[in-house]
Amino acid sequence: MHIRFWGVRGSLPAPLGASHIQSKIAAILDQVTVADIASSAARERFLTELPPWLGGTVGGNTSCISVALDEPQHIIVFDAGSGIRELGVALARQEPKIIHYHLFFSHFHWDHIMGLPFFNPAYDPSVQVDFYSPKEDLVHILGQQMRSPYFPVTMDAMGSQKTFHCLSQPITLDGVTISYKKLNHPGDSYAYLIDDGKHRFVYATDVALSAEDFKDTEENTGIFKEADVAVVDSQYTLKEAMEKYDWGHSAFSMAVDFAAHWKIKHLVLFHHEPTYDDRKLYTILQSAHWYIERMDFKGIKVSLATEGLEITL
């Protein structure tokens, strides 16, 4: 399976502003020397050696991840934050054309559905879009944001072949099993597991991790244990998580503890706080590395979710 990140922010989009770009340029100019610009090769080497918070950006779009399987014209998508617009634009250029989208929702807070009205494939009559959630009345829930006075057209304007599924048990799609579990979040949120028999991928955003998530129950074990990759809500530092303990999100250190407990091989920190800039987010990643080392957790790789990040299992 091939995983790609299209939106990684939480709560609301956080595009780079002029002041952020200018501060990056100033920091780069502070580091550059005459030797660094002496030739095209030197300039390229200088740029590739910049720290990631200067040489790129985490991205400002809200939650959306795609998972491509062996069927080249089908794709699984988790959440329809603003990142799904980027997904739709990019995949429209892909050959062979994606003709079947399976769109799973963790929940329906605005940052996870705001991109849906701008998801171009949903307007293509040659495309099939299947919508999935354990919540009932999925059509009504999604349709609420696409009606006057909130949006100029309704979901009826989406000319794709649409089907809505209320999940009540694990399902099989294109040879993989997709399971789910309710998480601790205001209004509920759901984690999903994709298991293809060889690899296990977990998407667990919007959760305030608690003791219940560390219990060795059959449900927890079935979803989380020994996942190859787990995308986990890590919106806050520990201090901020304590201040906002009932907001439904987790600290990065709790996500690391969670990965260690369930023997997760690769933890991806996700649902980034919109007020955190690139430098702070990479500082959090470094802190996660230090925490893993200090706690002597073995076998855990940790990454920062960034727009464009790709992982192949």
Secondary structure, 3 states (H helix, E strand, C coil): CEEEEEECECCCCCCCCHHHHHHHHHHHHHHCCHHHHCCHHHHHHHHHCCCHHHHCCCCCCECEEEEECCCCCEEEEECCCCHHHHHHHHHCCCCCCCCEEEEECCCCCHHHCCCHHHCHHHHCCCCEEEEEECCCCHHHHHHCCCCCCCCCCCHHHCCCEEEEEECCCCEEECCEEEEEEEECCCCCEEEEEEECCCCEEEEECCCCCCHHHHCCCHHHHHHHCCCCEEEEECCECHHHHHHCCCCCCCEHHHHHHHHHHCCCCEEEEECECCCCCHHHHHHHHHHHHHHHHHCCCCCCEEEECCCCCEEEC
